[in-house]
Amino acid sequence: MIILKNYFDNKNLRIFSYHGIALILILLVTCCPNLFAQTESDSLQQLRFDSLARIPLLIYRFQADLVEARIQVDSNSSLLRQNEFNEINLNNFNSPQLHLSNYRHSDKLYDHGINSMNFSMTGFDNYSFISPNKPYAEIATHRGRAFSNSQATFSDNIDIHLIFAENFRNKLLWNFSYDKDNFKGIYANSRQKNSLFTTGVQYTGKTDKFHLNVLYLDERHTIENNWGISSDTIFNNPNYDIRESVPVNNTIALTTSYDRSIGVNTDFPINIHSDIFHPVVYFKTFYTDYSYRYTDSGIDSIKQSTQPFHIDSSNLNNLLTQKIWTHSAGIRLFANSKMETKIGFRYEYQSYDHDTFPLNRNVYQFEASGKYNINTNFDLNAKLALKHFQESLSPDLRIGLNIGNQTNIYGQINAFITSDPIPYIYRKLIINKKFFWQNDFQNNFIRETGISFTLNTEKWIHSSIHVSWSEFSNFIFLNSFSFPISQDGIQKLNIGINLPIRFKWITLNSQFNYHSLNPDPSHFTGWNSNHQLSFNRSLFKKVVNAELGASLKLYDYKYKYNFNPVIQLFYPSDLPNKMIYSLGVFMHFKVSDFQLLLDLDNIDSFWIKNRPSLVEKYPFYDFYLNFGLQWTFLN
């Protein structure tokens, strides 16, 4: 154990914490029991493995609070969380990002609003199980570096991803996943560490009627905040060829946060003799503990920090904790192939402590939803929710039509009215135990009314298109001074297109996203697209599947954004921007259940020395090599 400790305490390998080592050991014990326990004879064991190998792998996914709705997923696709740059964000993998396409980025009835660092769709209400017909595990690791422009080595930019699922005896299903990354970056004071651990145990009764699952989620972030580089006009200066030497605006500021949840979902039927009614009672309860800390001290950093925060101090601190008890209960009255109706009630007790300023909130919601199967091609659904917050009552209403896939075309049409309480951080901000802002908005809710349309095709091209239009009442945003304000009558349009085309051994994947506001006080309007052209061939007598290709990313936003590290949120600037592109090359090789991944990003930096940026003072990286290994384990 001492040898292991010395090995993993090495500064270049701190990504592997003790709980990370424990997870790997659990994976080995579960997937390779013959390494640790007495087993059958070799011949019987080999016969068992051969029998399992002949069974096609089937994987189903279902929400933790809706076990009956199981969807089969593609067993040839990876189930691991991927490192990606999403729309507008800072210049590191998994760095804070602006969520343009989803204004509601939380599953809480009343949210703190500091969500730019969060992994997507990780809340308790969004947890989904994967249920394979035989033990399933995946593991992947990546290392990266910017060769000519940074002193950071492969060991300074590394991540690991794990996922495991197995159905045990007595209808017991266990899932866990672990994602951790440690990216030093190429500029001074820009390291970030992110981790996400999730696990769930699902029990199903003997008659498949009773369900009980227990979940635990733990998400953590540590980010060094350099407030961006001091100038973006110094890239042609040979004195700054090594990017760690580029002056940054802050060398001390640090943000840490964690978000932990534990809870239970259960449902059980009520036995009555009826061919129409099939009542099922459900209950959910979970506890969430959230903490956010921004700390900044020192003369060299406070000069930059006081630009948006005019304070007389050599320290700047923003400390926020939130503790939530959530309870939800209800009954599904009709649960058959033709009709389903659900009625429920949800209650959240929230306790805030913002730098020793306490605040308690009670939020209530009445929920009712229904679904009616018109025929094999169409389903009609509706959902109503009434939220009670600060002596105000506001509705959520959604009516939708699901189009079936009998003709390999399926989609959804929705009309909706949503109401969300204004997040806490837009109401109050306390810096160094003093109110920096305290806003009393006339309306407690952000209201959005609109329609959306989604269409997917499968027969010839697995494409999809999503279009939504809505109008906001009491739209909340940060202005160019990083101060929250509200405005009515803002219309939003989102268009998303995914178009993969494959012809023999050539594949073209294209994604396009467009967002606009009218009027646009937050400079929201713009579009981005991602295109990948690849050649797929089998090598060495079809032992190796090779995919070689190039990628092109395009961004066109009229103005650049600014970033406020104190609250980890973006706000608009008046600096004009132009279309930006980024080129990459990738080589992926697959042998059975093993993959070798090689990605070369930002090769345009060889001829574009002045690096472009979507966020002011956070330029795109230089040429970057990312090397990855991925395994899938079965049986």
C-alpha positions as CSV (number, residue, x, y, z in Angstrom):
1,M,0.0,0.0,0.0
2,I,2.9,2.4,0.7
3,I,4.3,1.7,-2.7
4,L,0.9,2.5,-4.3
5,K,0.6,5.7,-2.3
6,N,4.0,6.9,-3.3
7,Y,3.2,6.1,-6.9
8,F,-0.1,7.8,-7.0
9,D,1.0,10.8,-5.0
10,N,3.3,11.8,-7.8
11,K,2.4,15.3,-8.9
12,N,1.9,14.2,-12.5
13,L,-0.6,11.4,-11.5
14,R,-2.8,13.1,-8.9
15,I,-5.8,12.4,-11.0
16,F,-6.0,8.9,-9.5
17,S,-7.3,9.6,-6.0
18,Y,-7.8,6.8,-3.5
19,H,-11.5,6.4,-4.4
20,G,-10.4,6.2,-8.1
21,I,-8.2,3.2,-7.2
22,A,-11.0,1.7,-5.2
23,L,-13.3,1.9,-8.2
24,I,-10.7,0.1,-10.4
25,L,-10.4,-2.6,-7.8
26,I,-14.2,-3.0,-7.7
27,L,-14.2,-3.3,-11.5
28,L,-11.6,-6.0,-11.4
29,V,-13.3,-7.9,-8.6
30,T,-16.6,-7.8,-10.4
31,C,-15.5,-8.5,-13.9
32,C,-12.7,-10.9,-13.0
33,P,-13.8,-12.8,-10.0
34,N,-11.4,-15.6,-10.8
35,L,-8.5,-13.4,-9.8
36,F,-9.7,-13.2,-6.2
37,A,-11.8,-16.3,-5.4
38,Q,-12.1,-20.0,-5.9
39,T,-14.0,-20.8,-9.1
40,E,-15.1,-23.7,-11.2
41,S,-12.6,-25.8,-13.0
42,D,-11.0,-24.3,-16.1
43,S,-13.0,-26.4,-18.5
44,L,-16.4,-25.5,-16.9
45,Q,-15.4,-21.8,-16.6
46,Q,-14.4,-21.7,-20.3
47,L,-17.6,-23.4,-21.3
48,R,-19.5,-20.7,-19.3
49,F,-17.6,-17.9,-21.0
50,D,-18.1,-19.4,-24.4
51,S,-21.8,-19.7,-23.8
52,L,-22.1,-16.1,-22.7
53,A,-20.0,-14.9,-25.7
54,R,-22.5,-16.4,-28.1
55,I,-25.3,-14.4,-26.5
56,P,-25.8,-11.1,-28.4
57,L,-25.3,-8.1,-26.2
58,L,-28.5,-6.2,-25.4
59,I,-28.6,-3.0,-23.4
60,Y,-31.6,-1.1,-22.1
61,R,-31.8,2.3,-20.5
62,F,-34.5,3.6,-18.2
63,Q,-35.0,6.5,-15.8
64,A,-34.7,5.8,-12.1
65,D,-38.1,7.1,-11.4
66,L,-39.8,5.5,-14.4
67,V,-38.6,1.9,-14.5
68,E,-41.3,0.6,-16.9
69,A,-40.2,2.8,-19.8
70,R,-37.2,0.9,-21.1
71,I,-35.4,1.9,-24.3
72,Q,-33.0,-0.3,-26.1
73,V,-29.7,1.5,-26.9
74,D,-27.0,0.7,-29.5
75,S,-24.6,-1.8,-28.0
76,N,-21.9,-0.8,-30.5
77,S,-21.8,2.7,-29.3
78,S,-19.8,3.9,-26.2
79,L,-21.8,4.7,-23.1
80,L,-19.0,6.7,-21.6
81,R,-19.2,10.4,-21.0
82,Q,-17.1,12.3,-23.6
83,N,-14.8,15.3,-23.3
84,E,-16.2,17.9,-25.6
85,F,-16.2,21.6,-26.3
86,N,-19.9,22.7,-26.2
87,E,-20.9,25.9,-27.9
88,I,-19.4,28.9,-26.0
89,N,-17.0,28.0,-23.3
90,L,-13.5,28.7,-22.0
91,N,-10.4,27.2,-23.7
92,N,-10.0,24.0,-21.7
93,F,-11.8,20.6,-21.9
94,N,-14.9,20.5,-19.6
95,S,-14.4,24.2,-18.7
96,P,-17.3,26.4,-17.8
97,Q,-19.8,26.9,-20.6
98,L,-22.7,29.1,-21.6
99,H,-25.8,26.9,-22.1
100,L,-27.3,28.6,-25.1
101,S,-29.8,25.9,-26.1
102,N,-31.2,25.1,-22.6
103,Y,-32.0,28.0,-20.4
104,R,-33.4,25.6,-17.7
105,H,-30.2,23.8,-16.7
106,S,-31.3,22.3,-13.4
107,D,-33.8,19.8,-12.0
108,K,-34.4,21.8,-8.8
109,L,-37.6,23.8,-8.3
110,Y,-35.5,26.7,-7.1
111,D,-31.9,26.8,-8.2
112,H,-28.8,28.6,-7.2
113,G,-28.0,29.4,-10.8
114,I,-24.3,28.7,-10.9
115,N,-24.4,25.9,-13.4
116,S,-21.7,26.7,-16.0
117,M,-19.3,24.1,-14.5
118,N,-21.9,21.3,-14.2
119,F,-21.7,18.1,-16.3
120,S,-24.8,17.9,-18.5
121,M,-27.8,16.1,-17.2
122,T,-26.4,14.8,-14.0
123,G,-29.1,15.7,-11.5
124,F,-31.0,13.2,-9.3
125,D,-34.1,13.5,-11.5
126,N,-32.1,12.8,-14.6
127,Y,-30.3,9.6,-13.5
128,S,-30.8,6.7,-15.8
129,F,-29.9,3.0,-15.3
130,I,-28.4,0.8,-18.0
131,S,-29.4,-2.8,-17.9
132,P,-27.4,-5.2,-20.0
133,N,-28.1,-8.9,-20.5
134,K,-24.6,-9.8,-19.4
135,P,-21.9,-8.0,-17.3
136,Y,-20.8,-4.8,-19.1
137,A,-17.9,-2.4,-18.4
138,E,-16.0,0.3,-20.3
139,I,-12.9,2.2,-19.4
140,A,-11.1,4.9,-21.2
141,T,-8.3,7.3,-20.6
142,H,-6.9,10.2,-22.6
143,R,-3.7,12.3,-22.4
144,G,-3.0,15.5,-24.3
145,R,-0.5,18.3,-24.8
146,A,0.3,21.3,-26.9
147,F,3.7,20.3,-28.2
148,S,5.4,23.5,-29.4
149,N,3.6,26.1,-27.2
150,S,3.5,24.6,-23.7
151,Q,5.7,23.0,-21.1
152,A,2.8,20.9,-19.9
153,T,3.4,17.2,-20.6
154,F,1.0,14.3,-21.3
155,S,0.9,13.6,-17.6
156,D,-0.4,17.1,-16.9
157,N,-3.5,16.7,-19.0
158,I,-5.1,13.4,-18.4
159,D,-8.6,11.9,-17.7
160,I,-10.2,8.6,-16.9
161,H,-13.8,7.4,-17.5
162,L,-15.4,4.2,-16.1
163,I,-18.8,2.7,-16.4
164,F,-20.1,-0.7,-15.1
165,A,-23.4,-2.4,-15.1
166,E,-24.5,-5.9,-14.1
167,N,-27.7,-7.7,-13.3
168,F,-27.3,-10.0,-10.3
169,R,-29.4,-12.7,-8.8
170,N,-32.8,-11.8,-7.2
171,K,-33.4,-9.1,-9.9
172,L,-30.7,-6.8,-8.5
173,L,-29.1,-4.3,-10.9
174,W,-26.0,-2.3,-10.0
175,N,-24.6,0.6,-12.0
176,F,-21.6,2.9,-11.3
177,S,-19.7,5.4,-13.3
178,Y,-16.7,7.5,-12.6
179,D,-15.3,10.4,-14.6
180,K,-12.3,12.4,-13.6
181,D,-10.1,14.9,-15.5
182,N,-7.1,17.0,-14.6
183,F,-6.1,19.6,-17.2
184,K,-3.3,21.9,-16.5
185,G,-4.0,24.0,-19.7
186,I,-1.3,26.0,-21.5
187,Y,-1.6,29.3,-19.7
188,A,-0.6,30.2,-16.2
189,N,-3.0,29.5,-13.4
190,S,-5.5,27.7,-15.6
191,R,-5.6,24.2,-14.2
192,Q,-8.9,22.5,-13.6
193,K,-10.0,19.3,-12.0
194,N,-13.5,17.8,-12.5
195,S,-14.9,14.6,-11.2
196,L,-18.3,12.9,-11.3
197,F,-19.1,9.7,-9.4
198,T,-22.5,8.1,-9.7
199,T,-23.9,4.8,-8.5
200,G,-27.3,3.2,-8.3
201,V,-28.7,-0.1,-7.1
202,Q,-32.1,-1.2,-8.5
203,Y,-34.3,-4.0,-7.0
204,T,-37.3,-5.4,-8.8
205,G,-39.8,-7.6,-7.0
206,K,-40.6,-11.2,-7.9
207,T,-43.6,-10.2,-9.9
208,D,-41.9,-7.3,-11.6
209,K,-44.4,-4.9,-10.0
210,F,-42.4,-3.5,-7.1
211,H,-39.3,-1.4,-7.8
212,L,-36.9,0.2,-5.4
213,N,-33.6,2.0,-6.2
214,V,-31.0,3.9,-4.2
215,L,-28.8,6.5,-5.9
216,Y,-25.7,8.5,-4.9
217,L,-24.2,11.3,-7.0
218,D,-21.0,13.2,-6.3
219,E,-19.8,16.0,-8.6
220,R,-16.8,18.2,-7.8
221,H,-14.9,21.0,-9.6
222,T,-11.7,22.9,-8.9
223,I,-10.7,25.7,-11.2
224,E,-7.8,28.1,-11.2
225,N,-9.2,31.4,-12.4
226,N,-6.6,33.5,-14.3
227,W,-9.2,36.0,-15.5
228,G,-7.9,35.5,-19.0
229,I,-4.6,36.6,-20.6
230,S,-3.6,40.3,-20.3
231,S,-3.6,40.9,-24.1
232,D,-4.4,39.0,-27.2
233,T,-2.0,41.0,-29.4
234,I,1.2,39.3,-28.1
235,F,1.1,36.0,-30.0
236,N,3.5,37.2,-32.7
237,N,6.0,38.2,-30.0
238,P,8.7,35.4,-29.8
239,N,9.1,36.0,-26.1
240,Y,5.7,34.4,-25.6
241,D,6.1,31.3,-27.8
242,I,5.8,29.3,-24.5
243,R,2.2,30.0,-23.5
244,E,3.0,29.7,-19.7
245,S,5.0,32.9,-20.1
246,V,2.0,34.9,-21.4
247,P,0.9,37.4,-18.7
248,V,-2.5,36.6,-17.2
249,N,-4.7,38.8,-15.1
250,N,-4.8,36.7,-12.0
251,T,-2.4,34.1,-10.5
252,I,-4.1,33.3,-7.2
253,A,-7.9,33.1,-7.7
254,L,-9.4,29.6,-7.1
255,T,-13.0,28.2,-7.4
256,T,-14.1,25.0,-5.8
257,S,-17.5,23.4,-5.7
258,Y,-19.2,20.1,-5.0
259,D,-22.8,18.9,-5.5
260,R,-23.7,15.6,-3.7
261,S,-27.1,13.9,-3.7
262,I,-28.4,10.7,-2.1
263,G,-31.9,9.4,-2.2
264,V,-34.5,6.7,-3.0
265,N,-37.1,6.0,-5.7
266,T,-39.8,3.4,-5.2
267,D,-43.1,2.4,-6.7
268,F,-45.5,-0.4,-6.0
269,P,-49.0,-1.4,-7.3
270,I,-52.3,-1.4,-5.5
271,N,-54.1,-4.7,-6.1
272,I,-57.6,-4.1,-7.3
273,H,-59.7,-6.2,-9.6
274,S,-60.1,-4.0,-12.6
275,D,-59.3,-4.2,-16.3
276,I,-59.1,-0.4,-16.6
277,F,-57.5,0.9,-13.4
278,H,-53.9,-0.2,-12.6
279,P,-52.9,2.2,-9.9
280,V,-49.3,2.4,-8.9
281,V,-48.1,4.5,-6.0
282,Y,-44.6,6.2,-6.3
283,F,-42.4,8.0,-3.9
284,K,-39.1,9.8,-4.2
285,T,-37.0,11.5,-1.6
286,F,-33.4,12.8,-1.8
287,Y,-31.0,15.1,-0.1
288,T,-28.7,17.5,-1.9
289,D,-25.6,19.2,-0.5
290,Y,-24.1,22.0,-2.6
291,S,-21.1,24.2,-1.9
292,Y,-19.4,26.9,-3.9
293,R,-16.3,28.8,-2.9
294,Y,-14.5,31.6,-4.9
295,T,-11.4,32.9,-3.1
296,D,-9.0,35.6,-4.3
297,S,-6.3,37.3,-2.4
298,G,-3.2,39.3,-3.3
299,I,-2.3,42.7,-4.7
300,D,-1.6,41.4,-8.2
301,S,-5.0,39.8,-8.6
302,I,-7.3,42.2,-6.9
303,K,-6.4,44.9,-9.5
304,Q,-8.2,42.8,-12.1
305,S,-10.9,41.5,-9.8
306,T,-12.1,45.0,-8.9
307,Q,-13.0,45.9,-12.5
308,P,-16.4,44.4,-12.1
309,F,-16.3,44.4,-8.3
310,H,-15.4,47.8,-6.8
311,I,-14.4,46.9,-3.3
312,D,-11.9,48.2,-0.9
313,S,-10.1,45.0,0.1
314,S,-7.1,42.9,-0.7
315,N,-9.4,39.8,-0.6
316,L,-12.4,38.8,-2.5
317,N,-14.6,35.9,-1.4
318,N,-17.9,34.4,-2.6
319,L,-19.0,31.5,-0.4
320,L,-22.4,29.8,-0.9
321,T,-23.9,26.6,0.4
322,Q,-27.2,25.1,-0.4
323,K,-28.9,22.1,1.3
324,I,-32.1,20.7,-0.2
325,W,-34.6,18.1,1.0
326,T,-36.9,17.0,-1.8
327,H,-39.9,14.8,-1.4
328,S,-42.2,13.7,-4.2
329,A,-45.2,11.3,-4.1
330,G,-48.1,10.4,-6.3
331,I,-50.1,7.8,-8.0
332,R,-50.3,6.6,-11.6
333,L,-54.0,5.7,-12.2
334,F,-54.1,4.3,-15.7
335,A,-51.1,2.2,-16.6
336,N,-51.9,0.2,-19.7
337,S,-51.0,0.2,-23.4
338,K,-53.7,2.7,-24.2
339,M,-53.7,5.3,-21.5
340,E,-51.5,6.5,-18.5
341,T,-52.3,9.2,-16.0
342,K,-50.2,10.5,-13.1
343,I,-51.0,12.9,-10.3
344,G,-48.4,13.9,-7.8
345,F,-47.1,16.5,-5.3
346,R,-43.5,17.7,-4.8
347,Y,-42.0,19.7,-1.9
348,E,-38.5,21.2,-1.6
349,Y,-37.1,22.7,1.6
350,Q,-34.0,24.7,0.8
351,S,-31.5,26.2,3.2
352,Y,-28.9,28.7,2.0
353,D,-25.9,30.1,3.7
354,H,-24.3,32.9,1.7
355,D,-21.2,34.0,3.5
356,T,-23.0,33.6,6.9
357,F,-26.2,35.2,5.6
358,P,-28.9,32.4,6.1
359,L,-32.0,32.0,3.9
360,N,-34.7,29.3,3.9
361,R,-37.1,28.6,1.1
362,N,-40.1,26.4,0.7
363,V,-41.2,25.5,-2.8
364,Y,-44.3,23.4,-3.7
365,Q,-45.5,21.9,-6.9
366,F,-48.6,20.0,-7.9
367,E,-48.1,17.8,-10.9
368,A,-50.6,16.0,-13.3
369,S,-49.8,14.4,-16.5
370,G,-51.5,12.1,-19.0
371,K,-50.7,10.1,-22.1
372,Y,-53.2,8.6,-24.6
373,N,-52.3,6.2,-27.4
374,I,-54.3,7.3,-30.5
375,N,-53.0,4.5,-32.7
376,T,-49.7,2.8,-33.5
377,N,-48.3,6.0,-35.0
378,F,-49.5,8.7,-32.6
379,D,-49.5,9.4,-28.9
380,L,-51.0,12.5,-27.3
381,N,-49.5,13.7,-24.0
382,A,-50.1,16.6,-21.6
383,K,-48.5,17.8,-18.4
384,L,-49.6,20.4,-15.9
385,A,-47.5,21.7,-13.0
386,L,-48.5,24.5,-10.5
387,K,-45.5,26.0,-8.6
388,H,-45.9,27.9,-5.4
389,F,-42.9,30.1,-4.5
390,Q,-42.8,33.2,-2.3
391,E,-46.6,33.5,-2.1
392,S,-46.8,33.4,-5.9
393,L,-48.4,30.6,-8.0
394,S,-47.4,30.0,-11.6
395,P,-48.2,27.2,-14.0
396,D,-46.2,24.9,-16.3
397,L,-48.2,23.5,-19.2
398,R,-47.0,21.3,-22.0
399,I,-49.1,19.6,-24.7
400,G,-47.4,17.3,-27.1
401,L,-48.0,14.9,-30.0
402,N,-45.6,12.0,-30.5
403,I,-45.2,10.6,-34.0
404,G,-44.5,6.9,-34.2
405,N,-41.7,5.2,-36.2
406,Q,-43.8,2.8,-38.3
407,T,-42.4,4.5,-41.4
408,N,-38.9,4.9,-39.9
409,I,-39.8,8.5,-39.2
410,Y,-40.6,9.7,-35.7
411,G,-40.8,13.0,-33.9
412,Q,-42.6,15.2,-31.5
413,I,-44.6,18.5,-31.6
414,N,-45.0,20.5,-28.3
415,A,-46.7,23.6,-27.2
416,F,-45.6,24.8,-23.8
417,I,-45.8,27.5,-21.1
418,T,-43.0,27.2,-18.4
419,S,-42.4,29.2,-15.2
420,D,-39.2,29.0,-13.2
421,P,-38.3,31.0,-10.1
422,I,-35.5,33.4,-10.8
423,P,-32.3,31.7,-9.7
424,Y,-30.8,32.8,-6.4
425,I,-27.5,34.2,-7.8
426,Y,-29.5,36.8,-9.9
427,R,-31.3,37.9,-6.8
428,K,-28.5,38.2,-4.3
429,L,-24.7,38.3,-4.4
430,I,-22.7,38.7,-1.2
431,I,-19.0,39.6,-1.5
432,N,-16.9,39.7,1.7
433,K,-20.0,39.5,3.9
434,K,-21.6,42.5,2.1
435,F,-24.4,42.7,-0.4
436,F,-23.0,43.4,-3.8
437,W,-26.5,43.3,-5.3
438,Q,-29.9,42.6,-3.9
439,N,-32.6,42.6,-6.6
440,D,-36.3,42.7,-6.0
441,F,-37.8,41.8,-9.3
442,Q,-41.4,42.6,-9.9
443,N,-42.1,39.0,-10.9
444,N,-40.7,36.0,-9.1
445,F,-40.9,33.8,-12.2
446,I,-39.2,33.6,-15.6
447,R,-42.0,32.7,-18.0
448,E,-41.5,31.2,-21.5
449,T,-44.3,30.4,-24.0
450,G,-43.6,28.6,-27.2
451,I,-43.7,25.7,-29.5
452,S,-41.1,23.1,-30.6
453,F,-40.8,20.5,-33.2
454,T,-38.4,17.5,-33.4
455,L,-38.1,15.1,-36.3
456,N,-35.9,12.0,-36.7
457,T,-35.4,9.7,-39.6
458,E,-33.8,6.2,-39.6
459,K,-34.3,4.4,-42.9
460,W,-31.9,6.1,-45.2
461,I,-30.2,8.7,-43.1
462,H,-30.1,8.8,-39.3
463,S,-30.8,12.5,-39.2
464,S,-32.6,14.8,-36.8
465,I,-33.9,18.4,-36.8
466,H,-35.1,20.4,-33.8
467,V,-36.8,23.8,-34.1
468,S,-38.3,25.8,-31.2
469,W,-39.7,29.3,-30.9
470,S,-40.7,31.0,-27.7
471,E,-41.3,34.4,-26.1
472,F,-40.1,35.3,-22.7
473,S,-41.7,37.4,-20.0
474,N,-39.2,38.6,-17.4
475,F,-36.2,37.3,-19.2
476,I,-33.2,37.5,-16.8
477,F,-29.6,38.0,-18.0
478,L,-26.3,39.7,-17.1
479,N,-25.7,43.0,-18.9
480,S,-22.3,44.2,-20.1
481,F,-21.4,45.4,-16.6
482,S,-22.1,41.8,-15.3
483,F,-25.2,43.0,-13.4
484,P,-28.5,41.0,-13.6
485,I,-31.5,42.8,-15.2
486,S,-34.8,41.7,-16.6
487,Q,-36.6,42.4,-19.9
488,D,-40.0,41.5,-21.3
489,G,-41.0,40.6,-24.9
490,I,-37.9,38.8,-25.9
491,Q,-38.4,36.1,-28.6
492,K,-36.0,33.2,-28.9
493,L,-35.5,30.9,-31.9
494,N,-33.4,27.7,-31.8
495,I,-32.6,25.4,-34.7
496,G,-30.6,22.2,-34.4
497,I,-29.7,19.8,-37.2
498,N,-27.8,16.6,-37.1
499,L,-27.1,15.1,-40.5
500,P,-24.9,11.9,-40.7
501,I,-24.4,10.6,-44.3
502,R,-22.6,7.3,-45.1
503,F,-21.8,6.0,-48.5
504,K,-19.8,2.8,-48.6
505,W,-16.6,3.6,-46.7
506,I,-17.1,7.4,-46.5
507,T,-18.9,9.1,-43.7
508,L,-19.9,12.7,-43.3
509,N,-21.3,13.9,-39.9
510,S,-22.6,17.4,-39.7
511,Q,-24.1,19.2,-36.8
512,F,-25.6,22.7,-36.9
513,N,-26.9,24.9,-34.1
514,Y,-28.5,28.3,-34.4
515,H,-29.7,30.6,-31.6
516,S,-31.3,34.0,-31.8
517,L,-33.0,36.5,-29.5
518,N,-35.1,39.4,-30.8
519,P,-34.4,41.9,-29.4
520,D,-31.0,40.7,-28.3
521,P,-29.7,42.7,-25.3
522,S,-27.6,39.7,-24.1
523,H,-25.9,39.3,-27.5
524,F,-27.2,35.7,-27.6
525,T,-27.6,35.4,-31.4
526,G,-25.2,33.3,-33.4
527,W,-24.5,29.8,-34.8
528,N,-21.9,27.1,-34.7
529,S,-21.4,23.9,-36.6
530,N,-19.2,20.8,-36.5
531,H,-18.4,18.7,-39.5
532,Q,-16.4,15.4,-39.7
533,L,-15.4,13.7,-42.9
534,S,-13.9,10.2,-42.4
535,F,-12.8,7.1,-44.3
536,N,-13.6,3.8,-42.8
537,R,-11.6,0.7,-43.9
538,S,-10.8,-2.8,-42.5
539,L,-7.1,-3.6,-42.4
540,F,-5.1,-6.8,-41.8
541,K,-7.7,-9.2,-43.0
542,K,-10.5,-7.3,-41.2
543,V,-8.8,-7.6,-37.8
544,V,-8.5,-3.8,-37.5
545,N,-11.2,-1.2,-38.3
546,A,-9.6,2.1,-39.1
547,E,-11.3,5.5,-39.3
548,L,-9.2,8.4,-40.7
549,G,-10.7,11.8,-41.0
550,A,-10.7,15.5,-40.7
551,S,-12.9,17.9,-38.6
552,L,-14.0,21.4,-39.2
553,K,-15.7,23.6,-36.5
554,L,-17.3,26.9,-37.4
555,Y,-18.5,29.7,-35.0
556,D,-20.2,32.9,-36.0
557,Y,-21.3,35.2,-33.1
558,K,-21.5,38.9,-33.7
559,Y,-20.0,39.8,-30.4
560,K,-17.6,38.2,-28.0
561,Y,-18.6,37.2,-24.5
562,N,-17.0,38.1,-21.2
563,F,-16.6,35.7,-18.2
564,N,-17.1,36.5,-14.6
565,P,-15.1,34.0,-12.5
566,V,-16.6,35.2,-9.2
567,I,-20.0,33.7,-10.1
568,Q,-18.7,31.5,-13.0
569,L,-21.2,33.0,-15.5
570,F,-20.9,34.7,-18.9
571,Y,-22.0,38.1,-19.8
572,P,-22.0,40.1,-23.1
573,S,-19.4,42.5,-24.3
574,D,-19.6,45.1,-27.1
575,L,-16.5,43.8,-28.8
576,P,-17.3,42.7,-32.3
577,N,-16.3,39.2,-33.5
578,K,-16.0,37.5,-36.8
579,M,-16.5,34.0,-38.1
580,I,-14.0,31.6,-36.5
581,Y,-12.9,28.2,-37.7
582,S,-10.9,25.4,-36.2
583,L,-9.4,22.4,-38.1
584,G,-8.5,18.9,-36.8
585,V,-7.4,15.5,-37.9
586,F,-8.2,12.2,-36.2
587,M,-7.2,8.6,-36.5
588,H,-9.2,5.9,-34.7
589,F,-8.4,2.2,-34.7
590,K,-10.5,-0.6,-33.3
591,V,-9.5,-4.2,-32.6
592,S,-12.4,-6.2,-31.2
593,D,-13.2,-4.4,-27.9
594,F,-10.2,-2.2,-27.8
595,Q,-9.8,1.3,-29.4
596,L,-6.8,3.5,-30.0
597,L,-7.8,7.2,-30.5
598,L,-5.5,9.9,-31.9
599,D,-6.9,13.4,-32.3
600,L,-4.9,16.4,-33.6
601,D,-6.9,19.6,-32.9
602,N,-6.4,23.3,-33.8
603,I,-3.9,22.6,-36.6
604,D,-5.0,26.0,-38.0
605,S,-2.7,27.5,-35.4
606,F,0.3,26.8,-37.7
607,W,-0.9,29.6,-40.0
608,I,-3.1,31.7,-37.7
609,K,-0.7,32.9,-35.0
610,N,-3.2,35.4,-33.4
611,R,-5.5,32.9,-31.8
612,P,-9.2,33.7,-32.1
613,S,-11.6,33.7,-29.2
614,L,-15.3,33.5,-28.5
615,V,-14.8,34.7,-24.9
616,E,-12.6,37.8,-24.5
617,K,-9.1,37.0,-23.1
618,Y,-9.7,33.2,-23.4
619,P,-8.2,32.4,-26.9
620,F,-8.4,29.0,-28.6
621,Y,-5.5,26.7,-27.9
622,D,-2.6,26.1,-30.2
623,F,-2.0,22.8,-32.0
624,Y,-3.1,20.1,-29.5
625,L,-2.5,16.3,-29.6
626,N,-5.0,14.1,-27.7
627,F,-4.1,10.4,-27.3
628,G,-6.7,7.9,-25.9
629,L,-7.2,4.2,-25.1
630,Q,-10.6,2.6,-24.6
631,W,-11.7,-0.9,-23.7
632,T,-15.0,-2.7,-23.4
633,F,-15.3,-5.7,-21.1
634,L,-18.1,-8.2,-21.3
635,N,-19.0,-11.3,-19.2
